[in-house]
């Protein structure tokens, strides 16, 4: 691990690539380049011989192909993939600038040109010596280009989870009484990013940033934390309590269904709902008592015996007329009232 100062003046720990992994990555790249050299070189020689070119033209073509593969291959790959050739990609390595930024084209070209001297002409002896003497494992190409090789694939660190997954138990009582309404989203996001990258910083940077961010949060949150609380614990408690309260507000905003009530029930009584049903409205209204549900339809009554014609009634019937007297005439505009059950005897 080495300390690197980024462009934002932040000191971070960066894992240098080890010598065995760098050597294996170089071997993979050399094998790929040799295959391309023999393949494209053979094609160029065959094309030159078949086209009737002289020896000078064939030599020029071979030299151009060699330069293109030896220098162009690492330059193009490391520029387009932001510091990774095929060998480095297989081993999880990457070339970065001294400030931690991505490798640029001029840096990749400088490394490829010096690799001709370090790796191809001296068979890697010069690169081995300079890497062992350099504190960061740099070869001449890295020294002149201002780059170094880092390891991207690291084994998982045990016990280095960012301290923001849950509320610290010692801060539970304080968090329950904390006033978080003054905490802005920008300050909370800064604290969250600090905790998520907590173990990427050096111990000194980690402590310095923790004090600054904790002071910014304390200016917006009341009451102050208990004495002796570390910045990571304080920020974790604030963020965890803020998250829990947001979840509680969302839960309270949802409409609650009364206990024992089925969805869609309006609270009406069974009688009223039955009366308002379409079946009840569609059934004809009977003038007298309605037959009970499930009862069989009434049997047709036998035709009555023919009665003698009634005596003609006087135009004005007395008010105390007895049932024996004939009823008053029914106007033609009103239909005769139906009999119970809707059955009319034959005439």
C-alpha positions in Angstrom: 0.0 0.0 0.0 1.2 3.5 -0.8 -0.2 7.0 -0.1 -1.3 8.9 -3.2 -2.4 12.5 -3.3 -5.3 13.0 -5.7 -6.1 16.2 -7.6 -8.6 17.2 -4.9 -5.7 17.1 -2.3 -7.0 13.9 -0.7 -4.6 11.3 0.5 -5.7 7.7 -0.3 -4.1 4.3 0.1 -3.4 2.6 -3.2 -2.2 -1.0 -3.5 0.9 -1.3 -5.7 1.0 -4.3 -8.0 3.5 -7.0 -6.9 6.4 -8.0 -9.0 5.1 -11.6 -9.8 1.8 -10.4 -11.1 3.4 -7.7 -13.2 5.9 -10.3 -14.6 3.1 -12.7 -15.5 1.1 -9.9 -17.2 4.1 -8.9 -19.3 4.6 -12.5 -20.3 1.0 -12.7 -21.5 1.4 -9.5 -23.5 4.7 -10.7 -25.1 3.1 -14.0 -26.2 0.2 -12.1 -27.8 2.7 -9.7 -29.6 4.8 -12.6 -30.8 1.8 -14.3 -32.3 0.8 -11.1 -34.1 4.4 -10.6 -35.3 4.7 -14.0 -36.9 1.2 -13.9 -38.2 1.2 -10.4 -39.7 4.8 -10.7 -40.7 4.2 -13.9 -42.6 1.3 -12.3 -44.4 3.4 -9.2 -45.3 6.2 -11.3 -46.6 3.9 -13.4 -48.7 2.2 -10.3 -50.1 5.5 -8.7 -50.9 6.9 -11.8 -52.7 3.7 -12.3 -54.7 3.5 -8.7 -55.7 7.0 -8.6 -57.1 8.4 -6.2 -54.4 12.2 -5.9 -53.9 13.9 -6.8 -50.7 14.0 -3.1 -49.4 10.2 -2.9 -49.7 9.7 -6.2 -48.0 12.0 -5.0 -45.2 10.2 -1.7 -44.8 6.9 -3.5 -44.5 8.2 -5.9 -41.9 9.7 -3.0 -39.9 6.4 -1.1 -40.0 4.5 -4.2 -38.9 7.0 -4.8 -36.0 6.7 -1.2 -34.8 3.0 -1.3 -35.0 2.7 -4.4 -32.9 5.5 -3.7 -30.4 4.7 -0.1 -29.8 1.1 0.3 -31.1 -0.4 -2.7 -29.3 0.3 -1.5 -25.7 -0.3 2.1 -26.6 -3.7 1.6 -28.1 -4.9 -0.9 -25.5 -3.8 1.1 -22.5 -5.3 4.3 -23.9 -8.7 2.8 -24.8 -9.0 0.7 -21.7 -7.7 3.4 -19.4 -4.5 1.7 -18.4 -5.1 -2.0 -19.1 -3.6 -4.3 -21.7 -4.8 -7.9 -22.2 -2.2 -9.2 -19.8 -3.0 -6.6 -17.1 -6.7 -7.3 -17.7 -6.2 -11.0 -17.0 -4.3 -10.3 -13.8 -6.5 -7.5 -12.5 -3.8 -4.7 -12.9 -4.1 -1.2 -14.1 -1.7 1.7 -15.0 -2.6 5.0 -13.4 -1.0 8.4 -13.1 1.0 9.5 -10.1 -2.0 11.5 -8.9 -4.3 8.5 -9.1 -5.9 9.6 -12.4 -6.3 7.5 -15.5 -3.4 6.9 -17.9 -3.3 9.3 -20.9 -2.1 8.7 -24.4 1.3 10.3 -24.0 2.0 8.3 -20.9 1.0 5.1 -22.7 3.2 6.0 -25.6 6.2 6.8 -23.4 5.9 3.4 -21.6 5.6 1.5 -24.9 8.7 3.2 -26.3 10.9 2.6 -23.3 9.6 -1.0 -23.1 11.5 -1.6 -26.4 14.7 -0.9 -24.4 13.7 -2.4 -21.1 11.9 -5.6 -22.2 12.7 -6.4 -25.8 16.4 -5.4 -26.2 17.6 -6.4 -22.7 15.1 -9.3 -22.4 13.5 -7.7 -19.3 16.8 -7.4 -17.3 16.7 -3.6 -17.1 13.1 -3.5 -16.2 13.7 -6.1 -13.4 16.6 -4.0 -11.9 14.7 -0.7 -12.0 11.6 -2.3 -10.5 13.6 -3.8 -7.6 15.4 -0.5 -6.9 12.3 1.7 -7.1 10.1 2.1 -4.0 6.9 1.8 -5.9 8.1 -1.0 -8.2 8.4 1.4 -11.2 10.4 0.6 -14.3 12.0 3.2 -16.5 8.8 3.7 -18.5 6.8 4.4 -15.3 9.4 6.8 -14.0 9.6 8.9 -17.2 5.8 8.7 -17.9 4.8 9.5 -14.3 2.7 6.4 -13.8 2.6 3.3 -11.7 0.8 -0.1 -11.7 -1.9 -0.9 -9.1 -3.9 -4.0 -8.2 -7.6 -3.7 -8.8 -8.6 -7.2 -7.5 -8.1 -7.4 -3.8 -9.3 -10.1 -1.4 -12.3 -9.0 0.7 -11.3 -7.3 3.9 -12.8 -8.8 7.0 -14.1 -6.5 9.6 -13.8 -3.4 7.4 -17.4 -2.8 6.5 -18.3 0.8 6.4 -19.7 1.7 9.9 -23.1 2.9 8.7 -25.2 -0.3 8.4 -27.0 0.1 11.8 -27.5 2.4 14.7 -24.8 2.0 17.3 -26.4 0.7 20.5 -24.6 3.3 22.6 -26.2 6.1 20.6 -29.8 4.7 20.6 -31.0 6.9 23.5 -29.4 10.0 22.1 -30.8 9.4 18.6 -34.3 9.0 19.8 -34.3 12.6 21.1 -32.2 14.2 18.3 -33.7 17.0 16.2 -32.8 16.2 12.6 -35.1 18.6 10.8 -32.2 21.1 10.2 -30.0 18.5 8.5 -29.7 19.2 4.8 -29.6 16.6 2.1 -26.2 17.8 0.9 -24.6 17.4 4.4 -26.2 14.0 4.8 -24.9 12.9 1.4 -21.4 14.0 2.3 -21.5 12.0 5.5 -22.8 9.0 3.7 -20.0 9.1 1.1 -17.4 9.5 3.8 -18.7 6.4 5.6 -18.9 4.4 2.4 -15.2 5.2 1.6 -14.1 5.1 5.2 -11.4 2.4 4.7 -10.1 3.8 1.5 -8.5 6.8 3.3 -5.3 6.8 5.3 -5.7 6.9 9.0 -4.7 10.5 9.2 -7.1 11.6 6.4 -9.8 9.4 7.8 -9.6 11.2 11.2 -9.3 14.7 9.7 -12.3 14.2 7.3 -14.3 12.7 10.2 -13.8 15.7 12.4 -14.7 18.1 9.6 -17.9 16.3 8.5 -19.0 15.7 12.1 -18.6 19.4 12.9 -20.7 20.3 9.9 -23.4 17.8 11.0 -23.4 18.9 14.6 -24.1 22.5 13.5 -27.4 21.3 12.0 -28.4 18.6 14.5 -29.4 19.1 18.2 -28.6 18.2 20.9 -24.8 17.6 20.7 -23.6 14.0 20.8 -22.5 12.5 24.1 -19.0 13.3 25.2 -16.3 11.0 23.8 -18.4 9.9 20.7 -16.2 9.2 17.7 -17.1 10.9 14.4 -17.9 7.6 12.6 -20.3 6.5 15.4 -21.9 10.0 15.5 -22.4 10.1 11.7 -23.7 6.5 11.7 -26.3 7.3 14.4 -27.5 10.4 12.6 -27.9 8.7 9.2 -29.5 5.6 10.7 -32.0 7.6 12.7 -32.8 9.8 9.7 -33.4 6.8 7.6 -35.7 5.1 10.2 -37.8 8.3 10.6 -38.2 8.5 6.8 -39.4 5.0 6.7 -41.8 5.7 9.6 -43.3 8.7 7.7 -43.8 6.6 4.6 -45.6 3.9 6.6 -47.9 6.5 8.3 -48.8 8.0 5.0 -50.4 4.7 3.7 -54.2 4.4 4.2 -55.0 2.0 7.0 -57.8 -0.6 6.7 -60.0 -1.1 9.8 -59.5 -4.4 11.6 -62.1 -7.0 10.6 -63.4 -5.0 7.6 -63.1 -6.6 4.2 -61.9 -4.5 1.3 -64.7 -2.6 -0.5 -67.2 -2.8 2.4 -69.0 0.5 3.0 -70.4 -0.2 6.4 -74.0 -0.5 5.3 -76.4 -2.9 7.2 -77.3 -6.2 5.6 -80.9 -5.2 5.1 -80.1 -1.9 3.3 -77.5 -3.6 1.1 -80.0 -6.3 0.2 -82.7 -3.7 -0.5 -80.4 -1.8 -2.8 -79.2 -4.8 -4.8 -80.2 -5.1 -8.4 -82.1 -8.3 -7.8 -84.3 -6.6 -5.2 -84.9 -3.6 -7.5 -85.8 -5.8 -10.5 -88.5 -7.9 -8.6 -92.1 -6.6 -9.1 -93.8 -5.0 -6.2 -96.8 -6.9 -4.9 -99.8 -5.1 -3.5 -100.1 -7.4 -0.5 -97.6 -9.4 1.5 -94.7 -10.8 -0.4 -94.3 -14.6 -0.6 -91.4 -15.9 1.5 -88.2 -16.8 -0.2 -88.0 -20.4 -1.4 -91.8 -20.9 -1.4 -93.5 -22.6 -4.3 -95.7 -20.4 -6.6 -99.4 -20.4 -5.6 -101.7 -22.9 -7.3 -104.2 -21.4 -9.7 -107.6 -20.8 -8.0 -110.7 -22.6 -9.3 -113.0 -20.4 -11.3 -115.9 -19.0 -9.2 -119.4 -19.8 -9.8 -121.3 -17.4 -12.1 -123.0 -14.7 -10.0 -126.1 -13.0 -10.8 -125.7 -9.5 -12.3 -125.6 -6.9 -9.7 -128.4 -4.4 -9.4 -127.7 -1.0 -10.9 -126.2 1.3 -8.5 -127.3 4.9 -7.9 -124.9 7.6 -9.1 -124.1 8.8 -5.6 -123.4 5.9 -3.1 -123.9 6.7 0.5 -120.7 7.1 2.6 -121.6 4.2 4.9 -122.0 1.7 2.1 -121.9 -1.9 3.1 -119.7 -4.6 1.4 -122.9 -6.1 -0.2 -123.3 -2.9 -2.3 -121.5 -2.8 -5.6 -118.3 -0.8 -5.7 -118.1 2.5 -7.5 -117.2 2.4 -11.2 -113.5 2.4 -12.0 -112.4 5.1 -14.5 -111.3 3.8 -17.9 -107.9 5.5 -17.6 -106.9 3.3 -14.6 -106.2 -0.4 -15.3 -108.0 -2.9 -13.0 -105.9 -3.8 -9.9 -104.2 -7.2 -10.3 -105.2 -10.1 -8.1 -102.8 -11.5 -5.6 -100.3 -13.7 -7.3 -100.9 -12.0 -10.7 -103.4 -14.7 -11.8 -106.6 -13.7 -13.7 -109.4 -16.3 -13.9 -110.7 -17.2 -17.4 -113.9 -15.4 -18.5 
